[in-house]
Amino acid sequence: MSTQTMTAEYTHGMGAALTKADWADITATDLEQVLPHFPRAGRLLSIAWRSPRPFSAAARIVTDKGPLFVKRHNHALRTPQNLDEEHRLVRYLKQQGVPVAALLETETGDTIFSHDGWTYEVHNIALGLDLYQDRTSWTPFFNMGHAHAAGAMLARVHRALKQYDAPPRSSSLLICDDRLIRQADPLRALSADLPHRPGLAGFLRERDWERDLQSHLLSPYHASALPFLQTAPRLWTHGDWHASNLLWSSPEQEGTVTSVLDFGLAGKSSALFDLATAIERNLISWLDMETGKTPIADLDQLDALLAGYCSVTPLSATDIRALASILPLTHTDFALSEVDYFFGLLNDRENAILAYDTYLLGHADWFATTEGQRLIHHLHARSNRV
């Protein structure tokens, strides 16, 4: 396959349709400048596939030493320090036996190469089938077996990270955590953030954001979630546990997770928050909102995901009630970071508005609908059976 014809001009957007890529493709010229700094990489032969993911440029390549995966970030989004925090996490998980792809090192022993305003990382190809590579977040598993396997692997990751001790991420852009919502006064915490987040501040100046957050998120949900958010043990977590960030042994019911991918959104929160994020990412059809439909929660896959998790780490009745309380607020911090990213970094007002109106406020509002309450009641009923 020619390195000049395999392009990712369009990527997954904020909705169901493909959209114009925010970041230019990694070119053969780029790779020929970067790969020599990774002694194990070899000489570029071809670019086999380009990732449709929106927040970075990435490609599967072939060199004379075999296939590799290369990812590139703009320094405005991920500095070498930001990326090193992620790499330390990945290396630790690999030491703990979690199936993650090995990072290649440069001639100086680093796993990051910075060039011309870009940060590059090179990985060995992870083991398994990339069955969901064309699926976006907020789309379900293919079957119940995959939901169960994803839950079991997530519990393995959380168990492996219990002793991992590292400071929180140094960036607030596109990081999935609960830093604001676990505060007793999230509005005050966000107000204190804004001088350091000019993109988000610029957008929020156009909105009555304090009233919006209070009425849509905090008044309905925060008081019940706060005790769980504040008492749950702090833990580094994956942050984007969707089927497309996992590789698989088979597309069938008996398929297992063979590799865990993409820790780009990883941050410090809690196992319960990360599990709530997995439910939010996979099991609610948020994309239906584009066509005016009410999103549906897949309760059968929810039960399978939780059963898989419990097969490794049992959840108490209190844990499951905590999930029910945390879920309506799960997307809060990340949606605000999306607003910051789109408005401040990309000058993309349309997607910033979508992140604010639909993802920040609309997702929270859904939990007050009949379908949202069906999900919450299902979790409470499950807690009563534990």
Beta strands, then each sheet from edge to edge (+ up, - down):
strand 1: 10-12
strand 2: 18-20
strand 3: 44-50
strand 4: 57-63
strand 5: 66-74
strand 6: 113-115
strand 7: 118-124
strand 8: 235-237
strand 9: 246-248
strand 10: 257-260
strand 11: 267-269
sheet 1: 1+ 2-
sheet 2: 3+ 4- 5+ 7- 6+
sheet 3: 8+ 11-
sheet 4: 9+ 10-
end
